[in-house]
Amino acid sequence: MSKKKKKESDPKVHEELKGFKMEINSFGEISSTLPIDKINEFLNKNVEDKKLKDRDDLQDS
């Protein structure tokens, strides 16, 4: 029996991140199709930081 080949398709992503792809080149450098600032902005808005959630000295923005 031969191995089944994986279908190469685009992964499911959030609407705000359409077209987002990350690749690692032969030197081990990570490159993406979106600027890191936009990725960080998305993560800050949509993901709660577990280490910071119980701190009283931080204000929600």
N, CA, C and O atoms as a GROMACS GRO file, in nm:
protein
  244
    1MET      N    1   0.083  -0.119   0.000
    1MET     CA    2   0.000   0.000   0.000
    1MET      C    3   0.087   0.125   0.000
    1MET      O    4   0.191   0.130   0.065
    2SER      N    5   0.043   0.222  -0.072
    2SER     CA    6   0.118   0.347  -0.076
    2SER      C    7   0.056   0.447   0.022
    2SER      O    8  -0.061   0.437   0.058
    3LYS      N    9   0.137   0.541   0.063
    3LYS     CA   10   0.088   0.644   0.154
    3LYS      C   11  -0.002   0.740   0.081
    3LYS      O   12   0.018   0.768  -0.038
    4LYS      N   13  -0.101   0.791   0.151
    4LYS     CA   14  -0.188   0.892   0.092
    4LYS      C   15  -0.116   1.025   0.091
    4LYS      O   16  -0.050   1.062   0.189
    5LYS      N   17  -0.127   1.096  -0.017
    5LYS     CA   18  -0.065   1.228  -0.027
    5LYS      C   19  -0.157   1.330   0.038
    5LYS      O   20  -0.279   1.325   0.022
    6LYS      N   21  -0.097   1.421   0.112
    6LYS     CA   22  -0.175   1.528   0.175
    6LYS      C   23  -0.215   1.630   0.069
    6LYS      O   24  -0.136   1.665  -0.018
    7LYS      N   25  -0.336   1.675   0.079
    7LYS     CA   26  -0.381   1.782  -0.009
    7LYS      C   27  -0.328   1.913   0.045
    7LYS      O   28  -0.347   1.945   0.162
    8GLU      N   29  -0.262   1.989  -0.039
    8GLU     CA   30  -0.212   2.118   0.003
    8GLU      C   31  -0.321   2.222  -0.018
    8GLU      O   32  -0.354   2.258  -0.131
    9SER      N   33  -0.376   2.269   0.093
    9SER     CA   34  -0.480   2.371   0.086
    9SER      C   35  -0.448   2.479   0.188
    9SER      O   36  -0.368   2.459   0.280
   10ASP      N   37  -0.510   2.592   0.172
   10ASP     CA   38  -0.489   2.701   0.265
   10ASP      C   39  -0.553   2.668   0.399
   10ASP      O   40  -0.664   2.615   0.402
   11PRO      N   41  -0.484   2.698   0.509
   11PRO     CA   42  -0.542   2.672   0.641
   11PRO      C   43  -0.657   2.767   0.669
   11PRO      O   44  -0.667   2.874   0.609
   12LYS      N   45  -0.743   2.728   0.762
   12LYS     CA   46  -0.854   2.814   0.802
   12LYS      C   47  -0.799   2.923   0.893
   12LYS      O   48  -0.728   2.894   0.989
   13VAL      N   49  -0.831   3.047   0.862
   13VAL     CA   50  -0.785   3.161   0.941
   13VAL      C   51  -0.901   3.256   0.967
   13VAL      O   52  -1.004   3.251   0.898
   14HIS      N   53  -0.884   3.341   1.065
   14HIS     CA   54  -0.982   3.444   1.098
   14HIS      C   55  -0.995   3.539   0.979
   14HIS      O   56  -0.901   3.556   0.902
   15GLU      N   57  -1.113   3.600   0.964
   15GLU     CA   58  -1.138   3.690   0.851
   15GLU      C   59  -1.036   3.803   0.841
   15GLU      O   60  -0.996   3.843   0.732
   16GLU      N   61  -0.994   3.856   0.957
   16GLU     CA   62  -0.898   3.967   0.957
   16GLU      C   63  -0.760   3.925   0.909
   16GLU      O   64  -0.678   4.010   0.873
   17LEU      N   65  -0.733   3.795   0.908
   17LEU     CA   66  -0.600   3.747   0.870
   17LEU      C   67  -0.600   3.672   0.737
   17LEU      O   68  -0.513   3.589   0.712
   18LYS      N   69  -0.697   3.702   0.651
   18LYS     CA   70  -0.703   3.636   0.520
   18LYS      C   71  -0.573   3.660   0.444
   18LYS      O   72  -0.520   3.771   0.442
   19GLY      N   73  -0.521   3.556   0.381
   19GLY     CA   74  -0.398   3.567   0.304
   19GLY      C   75  -0.272   3.554   0.388
   19GLY      O   76  -0.162   3.570   0.336
   20PHE      N   77  -0.287   3.525   0.516
   20PHE     CA   78  -0.173   3.514   0.606
   20PHE      C   79  -0.103   3.379   0.587
   20PHE      O   80  -0.167   3.274   0.596
   21LYS      N   81   0.025   3.383   0.560
   21LYS     CA   82   0.106   3.263   0.548
   21LYS      C   83   0.241   3.288   0.612
   21LYS      O   84   0.295   3.399   0.603
   22MET      N   85   0.295   3.186   0.676
   22MET     CA   86   0.429   3.194   0.733
   22MET      C   87   0.514   3.085   0.671
   22MET      O   88   0.467   2.975   0.645
   23GLU      N   89   0.639   3.117   0.647
   23GLU     CA   90   0.733   3.022   0.589
   23GLU      C   91   0.867   3.033   0.661
   23GLU      O   92   0.903   3.140   0.710
   24ILE      N   93   0.939   2.924   0.665
   24ILE     CA   94   1.074   2.923   0.721
   24ILE      C   95   1.169   2.892   0.607
   24ILE      O   96   1.158   2.789   0.541
   25ASN      N   97   1.264   2.983   0.583
   25ASN     CA   98   1.357   2.963   0.471
   25ASN      C   99   1.472   2.870   0.512
   25ASN      O  100   1.475   2.821   0.625
   26SER      N  101   1.564   2.847   0.422
   26SER     CA  102   1.674   2.754   0.447
   26SER      C  103   1.769   2.801   0.556
   26SER      O  104   1.846   2.721   0.610
   27PHE      N  105   1.767   2.930   0.590
   27PHE     CA  106   1.851   2.983   0.696
   27PHE      C  107   1.781   2.982   0.831
   27PHE      O  108   1.839   3.024   0.932
   28GLY      N  109   1.656   2.935   0.836
   28GLY     CA  110   1.579   2.931   0.960
   28GLY      C  111   1.509   3.061   0.991
   28GLY      O  112   1.458   3.079   1.102
   29GLU      N  113   1.505   3.152   0.896
   29GLU     CA  114   1.438   3.280   0.917
   29GLU      C  115   1.289   3.265   0.887
   29GLU      O  116   1.250   3.200   0.790
   30ILE      N  117   1.207   3.325   0.971
   30ILE     CA  118   1.063   3.320   0.953
   30ILE      C  119   1.019   3.440   0.872
   30ILE      O  120   1.054   3.554   0.904
   31SER      N  121   0.942   3.415   0.768
   31SER     CA  122   0.887   3.525   0.689
   31SER      C  123   0.736   3.505   0.681
   31SER      O  124   0.687   3.392   0.678
   32SER      N  125   0.664   3.616   0.678
   32SER     CA  126   0.518   3.607   0.670
   32SER      C  127   0.467   3.709   0.570
   32SER      O  128   0.538   3.801   0.528
   33THR      N  129   0.341   3.690   0.532
   33THR     CA  130   0.281   3.778   0.432
   33THR      C  131   0.219   3.901   0.496
   33THR      O  132   0.182   3.995   0.425
   34LEU      N  133   0.208   3.903   0.628
   34LEU     CA  134   0.155   4.020   0.700
   34LEU      C  135   0.263   4.080   0.787
   34LEU      O  136   0.348   4.007   0.838
   35PRO      N  137   0.262   4.212   0.805
   35PRO     CA  138   0.361   4.274   0.894
   35PRO      C  139   0.336   4.232   1.039
   35PRO      O  140   0.222   4.211   1.080
   36ILE      N  141   0.443   4.220   1.114
   36ILE     CA  142   0.435   4.175   1.253
   36ILE      C  143   0.348   4.267   1.338
   36ILE      O  144   0.284   4.222   1.433
   37ASP      N  145   0.346   4.397   1.306
   37ASP     CA  146   0.264   4.491   1.382
   37ASP      C  147   0.115   4.458   1.370
   37ASP      O  148   0.041   4.468   1.467
   38LYS      N  149   0.072   4.418   1.251
   38LYS     CA  150  -0.068   4.383   1.231
   38LYS      C  151  -0.102   4.252   1.305
   38LYS      O  152  -0.211   4.239   1.360
   39ILE      N  153  -0.010   4.158   1.305
   39ILE     CA  154  -0.031   4.032   1.378
   39ILE      C  155  -0.040   4.059   1.527
   39ILE      O  156  -0.129   4.005   1.594
   40ASN      N  157   0.050   4.142   1.581
   40ASN     CA  158   0.048   4.174   1.723
   40ASN      C  159  -0.078   4.249   1.762
   40ASN      O  160  -0.135   4.223   1.869
   41GLU      N  161  -0.124   4.339   1.678
   41GLU     CA  162  -0.248   4.413   1.704
   41GLU      C  163  -0.367   4.316   1.712
   41GLU      O  164  -0.452   4.329   1.800
   42PHE      N  165  -0.372   4.221   1.620
   42PHE     CA  166  -0.479   4.121   1.619
   42PHE      C  167  -0.474   4.036   1.746
   42PHE      O  168  -0.577   4.011   1.808
   43LEU      N  169  -0.355   3.992   1.786
   43LEU     CA  170  -0.341   3.909   1.905
   43LEU      C  171  -0.377   3.986   2.031
   43LEU      O  172  -0.442   3.931   2.120
   44ASN      N  173  -0.336   4.112   2.041
   44ASN     CA  174  -0.370   4.193   2.158
   44ASN      C  175  -0.520   4.210   2.172
   44ASN      O  176  -0.573   4.214   2.283
   45LYS      N  177  -0.588   4.221   2.060
   45LYS     CA  178  -0.733   4.244   2.061
   45LYS      C  179  -0.811   4.116   2.089
   45LYS      O  180  -0.917   4.122   2.152
   46ASN      N  181  -0.762   4.001   2.044
   46ASN     CA  182  -0.840   3.878   2.047
   46ASN      C  183  -0.794   3.770   2.144
   46ASN      O  184  -0.866   3.673   2.166
   47VAL      N  185  -0.676   3.785   2.203
   47VAL     CA  186  -0.624   3.681   2.292
   47VAL      C  187  -0.594   3.742   2.428
   47VAL      O  188  -0.525   3.844   2.439
   48GLU      N  189  -0.646   3.678   2.532
   48GLU     CA  190  -0.621   3.726   2.668
   48GLU      C  191  -0.487   3.671   2.718
   48GLU      O  192  -0.459   3.552   2.704
   49ASP      N  193  -0.406   3.757   2.775
   49ASP     CA  194  -0.277   3.717   2.829
   49ASP      C  195  -0.298   3.661   2.969
   49ASP      O  196  -0.335   3.735   3.061
   50LYS      N  197  -0.274   3.531   2.987
   50LYS     CA  198  -0.299   3.464   3.115
   50LYS      C  199  -0.213   3.521   3.228
   50LYS      O  200  -0.257   3.524   3.343
   51LYS      N  201  -0.093   3.565   3.197
   51LYS     CA  202  -0.003   3.616   3.300
   51LYS      C  203  -0.047   3.753   3.351
   51LYS      O  204  -0.016   3.790   3.464
   52LEU      N  205  -0.117   3.829   3.268
   52LEU     CA  206  -0.152   3.966   3.304
   52LEU      C  207  -0.297   3.983   3.349
   52LEU      O  208  -0.335   4.092   3.391
   53LYS      N  209  -0.379   3.880   3.340
   53LYS     CA  210  -0.521   3.897   3.365
   53LYS      C  211  -0.555   3.930   3.510
   53LYS      O  212  -0.658   3.994   3.534
   54ASP      N  213  -0.474   3.891   3.607
   54ASP     CA  214  -0.504   3.916   3.748
   54ASP      C  215  -0.431   4.036   3.806
   54ASP      O  216  -0.438   4.059   3.926
   55ARG      N  217  -0.362   4.113   3.724
   55ARG     CA  218  -0.289   4.229   3.775
   55ARG      C  219  -0.382   4.348   3.788
   55ARG      O  220  -0.459   4.378   3.697
   56ASP      N  221  -0.374   4.415   3.903
   56ASP     CA  222  -0.458   4.531   3.929
   56ASP      C  223  -0.397   4.660   3.876
   56ASP      O  224  -0.469   4.758   3.855
   57ASP      N  225  -0.266   4.662   3.855
   57ASP     CA  226  -0.201   4.786   3.813
   57ASP      C  227  -0.211   4.813   3.664
   57ASP      O  228  -0.166   4.918   3.618
   58LEU      N  229  -0.269   4.723   3.588
   58LEU     CA  230  -0.285   4.744   3.444
   58LEU      C  231  -0.429   4.783   3.415
   58LEU      O  232  -0.523   4.731   3.475
   59GLN      N  233  -0.444   4.875   3.320
   59GLN     CA  234  -0.579   4.919   3.282
   59GLN      C  235  -0.612   4.860   3.147
   59GLN      O  236  -0.524   4.843   3.062
   60ASP      N  237  -0.739   4.828   3.125
   60ASP     CA  238  -0.784   4.781   2.994
   60ASP      C  239  -0.784   4.898   2.898
   60ASP      O  240  -0.823   5.010   2.933
   61SER      N  241  -0.741   4.872   2.776
   61SER     CA  242  -0.741   4.979   2.676
   61SER      C  243  -0.828   4.942   2.559
   61SER      O  244  -0.841   5.021   2.465
   0.00000   0.00000   0.00000
